[in-house]
Amino acid sequence: MPEPVEAVLFDFSGTLMVTGPPDRRLAALLEDAGIELTEAEVHEWARRLERSGGLPGGHSSTVIPEEIRATWERRDLEPAAHRRSYTWLIRHAGWPWPELADAVYDGCTRPDAWTPYPDTLPTLRALKEHGIRTAVVSNVGWDPRPVLAAHGVADLFDAVLLSYEEGHCKPDPVLFKTACARLDADPGRTLMVGDDRRADGGAEAVGIQTFYVDPLPARERPDGFAPLLAEALSRTPRRDAPAG
């Protein structure tokens, strides 16, 4: 019989939560700046910024120009490099308001830019009820804790490990070993779930079984954690509720 599961590690972006379309945020930003555009124009700018890869949590840029490459490669280790990388992509997407690039970036890190997947909260609650410890393990250059808190899931995690705070990025095995140590969990009794086979697959190097989800819009992925949850709970009897 497989050993009980002691802990589950979760990626953040595209796994626990996903960003919504930027149109409304962009429209509000431009309106506050006194810039009048039609709905169609706002929509077109939103698509251009998405295609540029300049929106944190959105589509990744497939081609990074050499002049920004060194900064881009440090983006998940240094918050300043993260901001410089994305605002550079915004400014070089043809965006005619360079003074608003930082505001566009900041809008992507606010709680209202993110939506939990429908089964995020039920999954975390079920794991907690079974006494299974959980952690966020994310490659990120900004702090998503306020996002987790605003959506009511922060208190369900026992630890949050962010690449820029830990000094290591997935798939570096060090980050997964650190997460297990932080949770006092055996890697062989730990599961990992993420949307990036290269980055999150690094967990397998330390003996952690890995599950993958697709980073779809929230409404298109109602039960992406079902295989993970079935595996975790089948191996771990429900913990008895405390007396009294």
N, C-alpha and C positions, 0 to 999 in steps of 0.2 A: 504493500500500500504506500502511495506517495506520502512524503512527510508533510505535516501541516504547513500552511503558509503563515509566516510571521509578519510579512510586510509587503506593501505594494508601492512602487514608485511610479509617479505620473509626470509626463511631460506637460508643459503648460499650453502654449499656443498650438492650435490645431488638434489638441488632444482633450484637455479639460474645457477649453473655451475657444471661441473663434471671433474674429472681428467681423462686424457687419459692413454693409456697403457704406462708403465714406460720403455719399452724396449729401445727406442731411447735415453732417458735421461740417463739411466744406461750405455748404450754403450759409450756415450760421456764422462761420468764420468770416466769409466775404461780406456778409451783411453788416457785421460788427465793424468791419474795416471801411464801410461806406462804398463798397464796390457792388454795383448792380449788374447782375447777369440773369439771363433767362434760365429756367429750369433745364432746358436742353444744353445750355452752355456749361452749367454747373456739372451736369452729368458727363459731358465730354471731358472736362478737366479732371473729374474724379477717375474716369477710365484711363486717362493719360498718366496720372500719378500712379495708379495701380500698375500699369504696364511698365512704368519706370523702375518698379521695385522700391520706391521711396517711402512706402507706407509700412511702418513696423507692424508685423502681424499679418500683412497681406502677402501678395505674390512676391516671391524672391526674384531679384534681377538675375537673368541668366548670363549677362555679359557685364563685367565690372571693368571700367576703364582703368588703364595702368596708373593714371595719376591719383586714383583713390584706392587702389588695391591694397596697399600696405595698411591704410587706416581701416578698410573694410575687413581685413583678416583679423584685426584686433577688436572688432566691434562688440563681441560678446565677452570680452575681458576688461574693457575700459568704457564706462559710460560716456565719456567725452568722445571717444572714437565712434561709439554707436550713434550718437547724435550727429557728429560730423558726416558720417557715412550716409545716413538717410537724408539729411538736409541737403547734402551735395547732390544726391540723386533727384531730389525734388527740384532744386534750382536748375538742374541741367535737363529737365524734362520739358523745357520750353515754358515753364511756369513764369509768368510775367510779373509776379509780385514777390521778389526774393526776400523782402522784409517780413513776409509771412511764413517763410519756410519753417522756422522754429515753432510757430503756432500750429502749423499743420502736423508737425512731428508730435508735439505735446498732446494734440487731440487724439492721436492714435494710442496713447498710453493711459487715457482716462477710463474709469470704469464704464462709462456709457458707450464706449467704443467696442466693448466686449460682451459676448453672450455665452453663457454656459451651455454646453450640450444638454439636451433634455434629461439624460440619465446621469449627469455628473453628480448632482446632489444625492439622488437615491443610491447610487453606487457607493459614494463615500460614507453615507449613513449605514449602509448594510455592512461594509467592512468594519466600521467602528463597532457596530453591535456584536460582531464576531471576534472582537479583540485584536483585529489586524491593524498594525500600525501603518501609516501612510506618509509619504513625502512628495513634494514637488521637486523635480530635478530638471532644470531648464537652462538651455543656452540662451542667455538674454543679457542685454546691456542696460536695462532699467528695472526698477523694482515693481513686480506685479502684485505684491502683497496687498496694496490698497484695492486692486481689482478683485482679488480673492475675497477680501473682507466685504466689499460692497455687494457682492453677490452671495454672501452668506455661507461661504465654504472655508474661509480661513481657519476657523476653529476646529475643523475636522481633520486638519493635517497636524502631524506630530513634528514635522520639520519642513523647511523650505531651503533648498540648495540652489543657488543661482551662480552661473558660471563666473560672472564678474566679481562675485564675493569670494568664491572658492579658489579662483585662479586656475581653473581647469575647465575645458569644454568637452562635452560629449563628442566623439565616442571614447575619450580618454578613460580607461578603466579606473583611474584614481577617483573620478567623480562618483562612480557607482560604489566603489569600496567605501568612500567617505559617507555616502548616504546610508549604507548598511550599518556602518559603525555608529552613525548618529542615531539610528533606530534600534541599535543593539540587536540586529537581525543577521542571521546566517544567509549569505547570498543564495545558497541552495534552497532556502525556504522563502525566497523573495521573488516577486514578479515585477516586471516593468511593462508599462504600456506607453506607446508613443506613436507618432505619425511619420517619423523619419527613419527609414531602415538603416541608413548609414550611422546617424548620430545615436539613436536609441538602441540600435543593434549592438553598440559597444558593451551593453550590459551582459551580453552572452559570454564575453571574454572572461568574466569573473564568475560564471556559473548561474547567472540570473535568467530565468525563462522569460522571454519577451513576447508581448502581444502587440499587434499593430492595428491602428484605426486610420480611416481616411479623413483628411482635414476638410470635410465638406461643410457647406452652410449648415447651421444648427438644425433647421427644419428637415434637412435631408439625411440626418444621422440620429434617429431617435434612440437607438439601442446599440451603439457601437461598443459598449463595454460588456455586453452580454457574455462573450466567450471568456473574457478575463474574470468576470464575477463568478461564472459557473465553475471555473477551475479553482479559484480561491476558496469559495464556500464549500465545494465538494471535498476539499482537503482539510477544512477547518470547522469543527463543530461549533454551533452557536454558543457563545459564552453565556452562562447563566446570569440573569439580571441580579444586581446586588439586592440583598435582603433589606426590607424596610423601605 
